[in-house]
Amino acid sequence: MIIPEVVINEIKEKVNIVDVIGQYIRLEKRGNNFFGKCPFHDDNNPSLSVSQSKRFYKCFSCGAKGDVIKFISDFEKIPYIQAIKKAAYIANVELNITDFNEDLVEKKYFEIMQEAKNFFKVVLNNTTEGKEALNYLTERGISKEITERFNIGLASSKENLLFTALTKEKNRLPLDLIELGLVKVRNNNEYYDLFRNRIVFPITNNNGKTVGFSGRIYRNYSSNESKYINSPETSIFKKSNILYNFYESSNEIRIKKNVFIFEGFMDVIAAYKAGINNTVATMGTALTKDHVYNLKKITSSVTLCFDGDEAGIEATKKAIKIFTEANFEINAVLIPDHLDPDEYLKKYGEKALYKILIEDQTNVVEYLFKIYSNNIDYNNINSIEKFKISMFDILKIYNSNTINEIYIKKISKLLNLDFNTILLDFNKHSSFKIKEKVPEKIITKKNYSIESYKVGCANSEKNLIVLAFSDKSDCSYIMKKLDNRKVLSTNREILCEIENYWNLYKFMDKTSFISKYLNPNLVDEFECILKNFSFGDKTKENKIPIEKLDNLINHVIQYSVVEKIFNDENLSQTEKIIQIKKIIKKRS
């Protein structure tokens, strides 16, 4: 069913677009609008403008634009209908969800899992077994407030209490309970609960729906029983796509612009007790690209907190590779004494855990360097070689001359070996070679250097600023043609403010523009541009010829290509000269 346009408009009117977008990115007010770094491209200078009065946003670099529903849909990469539901919830507008084209089987499964979660909570809080479990939790430092925050429940020791409750009281079909991994069946067709005699922790998907459980033994623990059991994978529970506590902590992750990744949910709870809420856990599975993709929607900075044993080191190495490919800033924390965060909190307290997690973070290369170096047997050549190769493998992932040089120096100092000796080994081991830097200046027959080209490009940008400021149609033409991401940051901000002004007014008033829209730090630069850049070859209509305008725009765009060639370490100096000369020849 199509949602009536009047309902959608009601949602848009009731929602404050600035408040909603401000939950996802940092916004600052400039003039009448709010600006922030656009999340839809790699934005180093705030290019996204949000208008509260128009209930509209637009990026002056990549062109992304729309209303609050479009923003939610694009940012969270969810269907438009789902974004409408989210916006409706924020706006407190009631929607008849059953009218929407939602998979009825999936909807039923979510309802059953919610009923199971509620049942486990009732058992914990209202039974004799529950009292014993609550005492156990209290002894472990898990308060009533924490059990509520994490929706902790209890699976009874009885054989089929959950099965009976859901089939008899909720009229659920046994087949659905089996499909969801809540119930199993024996050969004699007797049904029994998967979770029995366990503290139960619900697992939610990225939209806050309960999709699975993890159960921990808390009494009568024997060696042939698993300490933890988890729900099997089902049509609604895919471990490769779900991180424990993701939905519950997503707003905190956005605010902190960072996420801690732990191995288990007890580590998440320990961090919560220490006052750290921007946390998720992998629940014993390897990190996947889907996990990283989901995290990328809300942050680009991650702190890994895995165990320092062999398995933890391997997990860290794999995580480094996958997060590096996704352009994350990666740090790591090594908990001392081979303890996990939960064990460390019990031994040293909440303040000590907070200090370790917040103050003792280090980049992951240094983290692994410390771990590997602590395990060297200096009397064993094989141990030394293993250390070297392990570090080389990590350096290969980063593919950075700077990082390579720093750590090859550290390795040579630690092993008391010559830098060039370690460098030779590294180049032999790696397909990535540390090359001699190409001289800064590349000279063509026209004596045209990369630096002079950059100056020429900056001048073209300043000419475009004057033209955009002087004429509304020229401004519109420039901003449509120009890839604003290629413009130098200062000039880009001025151009964006000019376009923003023209979008509201028919005529340009210099005093009004400077006082209401322009960053005070850019006023002198802007005045200087207006004073020193002008055009004498205009048409009778006082317009610059379109060919001249296109030439300026193309010059700005071409510079980024020249700069890319100049910085390409796989090209020889001769190859760079040839390619840059071709570009310059085209321009001339």
N, C-alpha and C positions, 0 to 999 in steps of 0.2 A: 504493500500500500504506500502511495506517495503521501508524504507529510504535507498538509496544506501550507501554502506560502504564508498565510497569515500567522500560523504558529511559528514558523521559522523566523519571521520578522519580529514577532513578540520576544522570542529568545534573544535575538540580536539587540533589541532595544533595552532589554532588562540587564544584559551582561555588560559590565564595564570592560571594554576591550583592553584598556591599559593594565588593569588589574590582572586579567587572565594572561596576557602575553608576558607581563612582569613576573609571573610564576615560572616562566620558562627561560627568560633571558633578562639581564639587567638593563633597565631603562632609565634614562635621564631626560629631564625636561629641558627643551630648548625652544624658546618662543612659545608658540601655541601647541607644539607637538612634542612627542617623546621619541628619543632615539636610542638604539641599541645595536649591538653587533648582530648581523643577520645570521640566523642558524641554517640557512639554506645554501650557503656557500662559505668558502674559507675567508671570512671577513676580519681584517685587522683593524679597520677603522669603522666606527658605527655608521652603517649605511641604511639601517631599517628605520623608517619613520612610521610612528603610530599616531593616528589622529583620533582623539577621544570624541570630538564633536561629529566627525564623519563616520565613526565606528569602522575604520579602515586602516590597513597597514600597507606600506610599499617599501621595497628595497630599491635604492637608487643605483645599486651596482648590478645585481643579477636580475632585477625585474620582478621578483616574487611579490605578489600582492593579493589582497582579498579581505574578507571579513573574519570575525573571530572563529567561526566554524571552519573556514578554510585553513586558518592557521593551525588549529588543533589537529585537523585531519592530516595536514602536510608534516607538521612537526612530529607527531606520534606515529605517522605512517599507518593510520587506521582508516577504514572506510568512512565516507562522508556521513552515512547514517549513524555510525557509532559516535562520530564527532558531534552530531546534533544532540544525541542523548547526553553526552558529557556536558555540553553547553547548557542543555535544558536543566540538568541537575544543578549546575552553578546558578542558573537564573531562577531556580525554584518554579519551573514551568512543568506541569504534569503532562506526561506523554503516555499514551496507551501502547505500551511496549508490545503487547500481543498482536497489535495490528501490523507490526513490521515483519518483513520477510526474514525472520530469524529461523535458523535450523531448529526444528521442534525437538529433535532427538538430543541435540547438544544442550538446548534449554532445559530439558528434562534431567539430563545428567548433572548439570550445574545445581539444579534444585535438590537432587538426591545428595550430592556432596555437602551442600549447605545443611541439610537435615542431619547428616552423619556428624558434621562438626558440632552442631547444636546438641546432639545426643551425647557426644563425648564430654562436652562441657557440663551437662546436667549430671552425668555420672560422677565427674570430679567434685562437683560442688554440693551434691545432695545424697550421697550414699556413704555407707560405712567404709567401703573400699576407698572412696574418694577422700575421706578424712586421713587415712593412712598415706595416700599419695600426696595430699597437701602437706602433711608433716615432712615427708621426704623432700618435697620441693623447697619447703621453708629451710630445712637443714642445709640444702644446697644453695641457699641465698636467693631463691626465686620467690619473690613476694606475691601477694594477691594482685597487686597492680601489674606486675610483669605477666602473670598468667592471663590477665584480661587483655593486656596490650598484644600478646602473641597468640591469644585464643587457644591456650593450652587446655587439653582435655584428658580424659582417662578412658581407656578401653578396659572393660571389666574382665575379670578372670573367667567369667562364665562362657560356655562354649559358643552360644549363638544369640547373645543378648541384643546386639545391634541388628542382626538379621530379623529377629522376632519383632523388634520395635518398628523397623522400616516396612516390613511386609504386612504386619497386622494393623499397626496404627496409621501408617502412611499409605497403605495399599500399593507398595512398590513391588515390582516383579522380581523374583529371584534372579532371572537372567540379566537384568540391568545391574543388579548388585555385583554379580560375577564379572560382568563386562567392565565395571569400574574398579575392580580389584578390592572390593570391600568384603567379599564373601567367597569362600571356596566350597567345593562339593566333593565328598568322598565317593568311593565306588558303590557304596550302599545307598547312594542318593541322600545322604545326610549333609545338611548345610552347616558350615561353621564360619565364625568370623576370622578374618585374616589377622586383625589386631586384637590380641587378648593379653590382659595383665600387663599393660604398657601405658606409660605416659605418652600422649599423642600430641603431635605438633602439626597443625594444618599447613598445607603448601598452597599458595595462591598463584594464579597466572598474572600476566601483565595488566589485567583489568580488574584485579581484586577478587576474582571468582575462585572459590576453593576447588582444586583439581586433584589433590592427593594428600597423603598423610605420611608422617614419619613417626614410628613408635619406638620408644626406648624402655627396656626392661628396668624395673625399679625395685623388684623384690624376687626372692626365690630364683636368683640367677644361677644357671648351671653352665658348664663349659660347652655343652652341645647346643646351646641356644645363642642366636645372634644378639649382640647387644642392641643393635638397631635393625629394624626392618622398614622398608619403604614401600609405598604403593607401586605396583607394576606400571609400566607404560600403558596408557590407554588412548582412546581417540581424543581425550581432552587433556591428557598429562604427558607431555613430551619433555624429558629431562634435558634434552639438548637445547631447549628454548626457554627454560624456566630457571630463575635464580631465586633461592629462598630470600624472602623479605624485600624483593625488588619493588613490588607495588607499594608496600607500606612505607618504604624509605625514599621513594622517588622524589618527592618534594624537597626533602632534606638534602638529597644528593644534588639537586638543581641549585639549591641555595649555597651549599658548601663548594659546589663545582668540583667535587671529588667523590670517589666511592672507594671504600675499603672492601676487599674481596677476601673472605675467609673460606676455610674448608667445610666447616660444619655449623649448624644452626646454634649450638651452644656457645660458639665463639661470637656469633651475632648478639646473643643475649648478654654475654659478658661485656661486650663493647657498649651495649645499651646501658647496662648498670654503671659503666664508667663515664656515661654522658656522651657517647658517640653514637649517632643515629643514622649516619650515611653509610650503611653497611648492607652487604649481601653475602650469600654463601653458595658454594657450588654443590653442596650435598653429596660430595664424594665422586662426582663425575668430572671429566675433563672439560675445561672451558672450550666452547665452540664459537664459530663465527656468528651464530644466531645470538648467543649471549652477548657478545661484543657489540653486535648490531643494535640490540635493545639498549645497552648502556650508552651507546654513542648518541642516542636521541636526547639524553639528559646530561651528559658530561663528556669531557675529553681528557679527564685526568683520573688515574687509578692508582691505588696503593695496595699492593699484594701482601698478604699476610698468611703465607703457607708455612707448614712445618719445615724445619731445617734438616730433615732426614733425606735419604736418597729419593724417595717418592715425591717429597715436597720440592726438592731442587728440580726434578724433572718437570713437575707441574709448573714451576716458576719459569723455566726455560721455554716451555711451550706457550705459556701465557705471554711472555715477552714478545715472541715472534708474532702471535696473533694480534696483540695490541699495537705493536710497532707498525704492522701493515695497515692498521686502522688509524694511524697518526695520533695515538694517545700519548700523553705525558705519563711515564710510568715510574713509580717509586715502590719501595718495598720496606718491610719491617721484619727484622729477625728477633723473635722472642728469645731471651736468654735461657740457658739451662735446658734446652730442648723441650720447653714447655709450650703448650698451645695457650691462646688467650684466656680460656676458661680456667685452666690450671694455674696460670700466672696470677689471675685475679684472686683465686682462693688463697694463694700463698703470700702475695704481697699487697693485695688490696686494690680498690678502684682507682685511687689517685696514681698509684704506680703504673697500672695498666694504661691509664690515660696518657701519662708522660711518655711511656714507651711508644704508643701508637702515634701520638702527635709529634713528639719532639725527636724521636729517634729514626724517623724516615730517612732513607737514602736512595739515590738512584739505583736501579736494579743491577747495573754493571758493577758498581761498588759493593752492593749486597752480595753478589755471587763471588766477587773477588775475595771478600772476607771469608766466605764459607769455604771456597776452594783452597785458599792459602792456609786456613787453619788445619786442613787435612793433609798437608804435604809432609812426607817423610824425606827429609833432606839427605838421608843416607841411601835412599832408594831412587835410582835414576828413572825407573818406571813411574814412580809417584810424581816426580818432577815433570816428566813428559805428559802425564795425565793432566796435571794442573795447567800446563801450557796449552794443550789441545782444547781443554774445556774452556779456557778463556778465549782462545782464538775463535771457537764456535760462537760464543756470545758476541764477539766483536763483528763477526761476519753478518750477524742479524742487523746490526745498526748501520753497517756500510758507511761509516763516517771516518774521514781522515783524522779529524780532530780527536775523536774518542779513541781511535786506534793509537795515535801517537801518545796520548796521555797514559793509556794502560800498558802499552809496550814499554814505556819508561818505567812504570811501576813494577812490571814483571821483571825487567832487567835489574832494577835496584834490589828487589826482593831476592832474586836468585844470584845476585852479585855477578851478573854477566853483562857483556857489552851490549849496548842498545842495538847496534847493527846486527849482532848475532841473532837476537830475538826477532828483529825485523826480517831477516832472511828466512827464518823459520816460519814466520807469519805469512810472508808472501808465497812461500813454498806450499803452505797448508791451504791458503785461501786463493780463490780466483780473483778476489778483490786486492788490488795492489795499491800501496801508498805511492802516489806519483809526485814528481816534482811540480811545484806550482807554476802555472803559466804566467808570464809577465803580465802586469796589469794592463799595459797599453798595447793594443793591436793596431798596427798602422797599415793603411791601404795606400794605393797610389795617390789618392787625394789627400793623404796625411790626415785621415779621418779616424779618430780614436773612439773607443767605447765611451770614454768620459765626455768627449765633445758631443757625441751623439745623444748622450743623456741630457746634456745642457740644452741641445737643440729641441729635444722632446719636451723638456720642461717649459721652454719658451712657447712651443706650440700649445701646450696646455693653458698657459697664461693668455694667449691670444683667444683661445676658446672660451675662457672665463669672461673676457671683455665682450665677446660676441653674444654669449648666453645672457649676460647681464643687460646688454643693450637692446635685445630684441627677443620677444617671447617665442616667435616661431623658430628663430635660430636655436634658441635654448631647447625647444622640443625636438628639433632635428638632431642636434648634437647628442642629447641624452639617449635618443633611440638608436643612433648609429654607434655610439662610443661604448666600448666595454669598459665600464667605470672602474673595474678591478685593476685595470692596467694603469690608472692614473695615480700619480704620486699622492700620498695621503693628504697633505695640506691642500693641494689643488682640488682633490676629490671632495673634501668636505665643503669647500667654497662652492663648487659646482652643484652639489646636492642641495645646499641651502638656497641657491639661486632658483633651482627648479622648484623647490618647495614653495618659495615666495610666488613664482609665476603661477603655480597651481591654485593660488588663492586670490590673486589680484590681476587686473587687466593692465595696469600701468606700474612701472617700476619707480619706487621712491627710495632713493639712495639712503637718506637719513633713517627712514623707517626700516629698511632692510638691515642696515648695520646695527641699529639699536635693538631690534626685536629678534633677528634671526642669526646673525653672524656671531660666532664665538669671539669674545673680546680679544683673545690671544691672536686672532687672525686679522684683526682690523688693519694694522699697519701694513701687513703683507698685501691685503686686498687693495688698499689705497695706492700702494706702490705699483701694483699690476695695472690699475686703471690709469695711472699717470704715465707709465712707460710703454704701454702696448696699445696700439691703435692701427687702423687701416685707412689708407688713402685711396685705394682702388675699388671703391664701391660703385654700384649701379646708380642709375637715375633715381631709383626708389630708395636710395640710401641703404641698399643691401649688399653684402659681400657676395661675389660670384660663388655659385654652388661648388665649382671646381676647386676654388681656394679652400672652401670649408671642408670638402672631402679630403683634400690634401693634408690639412692640419690633423683631421681625425685619424687618417691612415698613418701619419707619422707617429702619433701617440701609440697606436696599436702595434706598429712595427717595432717599437723600442723593446717591448717585452720579448719579441722573437730574437732580437739581437742579443739581449741580455742572457737569454736562455742558451744561445749558441756559445757565448763568451764563457759561461759557467759550466759548459759540458766537458767533463774531464775525460771523456772517451774520444774527443776530437783532438787532433794535433793542432799546433798553432797555425800551420799552413792551411789546414782544412777550415779552421775558424775564419781566417782572412778571406778565403774564397767565398764562403757562405755569406759573410757579412757584406762583402763587396757587392754580391748579387742583390741584396736588399737595398743597399745604398744606391745602386745603379737604377733600380726600379723607381726609387723615390725621385732621383734626379731626372 
